[in-house]
Amino acid sequence: MLSKIAIALGTLVTISSASPSPKRLPFNWHTTQSLLAFGDSYTYVQGTAGLQNYSFIGTALDYSYTPQTLLTNKIVQNQVGTSAGGPNWVEYLTGCFEGLPSRCNRFAKGQKELWDFAFAGSDISAKYLPLHHNYSVDLDSQVREWAEFAAPYLPINKKETLVAVWIGINDVSDSAKNTTIASFPAFYTTLIDTLFDSLQIVYNRGFRNFLFMNLPPLDRTPGNVVNALAGKTVTPNATQVDSYNAILASHAQAFQKANRGAKSIVFDVNTFLNGVIENGATYGLKNVTGYCPRFDAPDIATNYAAYGCIPIDEYFWYNTGHVTYKVHQILASEVAQFLLKQ
């Protein structure tokens, strides 16, 4: 069977085979009941048992928690419940915005449980880049924590669960100016090797469907826009971002081939969000290059004019490195349509 990667507008379509393997159950987003998420600040949601501004549950200072703590932990929805000033893409994608994840698929058609182990500020592994904080949980540790303290107790059907992974933003940004790295592609390959070593643990626990989100346009953050206009160095640059994304896609394909029944789905965030930036008005965005300096003001939602800003949902960027909840909503809508086609 010949593998192929097909390109669609704004998305890199799932890695699939010319004829489906009888060993692989077909993926169906309609019947998917749960989303199991790992990643960084673009994906984390606040939990009542989590560290404020960082996690749904757990920190590196105390990985352990009881099944009771896990299963009674609630998603908190407010201005600081994500990195976006409002709901993020996994919340929009699942319709699971607050409360107990286990109850999210019981009340509204299309809702899905959201079990989110992402941690804001995460890299792939502290083996290659230092932790942002002593309490940070990098992705390899997120998976180990989940495997020991959560996986045995989560009330989810593995066959009806999609594993979502969005990681690499901090890795590429943190290392972009590192002059000791002789080859960025080789460095990214090492990072992504470790990422898939961790995901092998998830596969070995019985999960088969994986969604990989590649890097957003980090070369077009507000700071990089200013640098480009001033003729200064842009970091990370588009070449670095594209290199990481290509290596991620290649590894996703290899992961599917190497693991019986696995399905790797790669969504091309970069292409899609570059399109949103280029056509901001189409999406109701009036500012795609800057952000409101007082984005974190408690009354910013209603009193934005007092800070010299437009409404937050009319910006692409929420702050120097994160996108607004509006962009997360736009992104999630596209991801949902993409998943329905798989």
ABEGO torsion letter per residue (X at the ends): XBBBBBBBBGBBBBBBBABBBAABBBBBAAABABBBBBEBAAABBBBAABBBGABABEBAABABBBAAAAAABBBBBBAAABAAGEBBAAAAAAGBABEBAAAAAAABBGBBBBBBABBBGBBABAAABBBABAABBBAAAAAAAAAAAAAAABBBBAAABBBBBBBGAAAAAAAAABAABABAAAAAAAAAAAAAAAAAAAAAAGBABBBBBBBBBAAABAAAAAAAAAGBBBOBBAAAAAAAAAAAAAAAAAAAAABBGBBBBBBBAAAAAAAAAAAAAAAGBABAABBBAAAABAAAAAAAAAAGBBBAAABABABAABBBAAAAAAAAAAAAAAAAAX
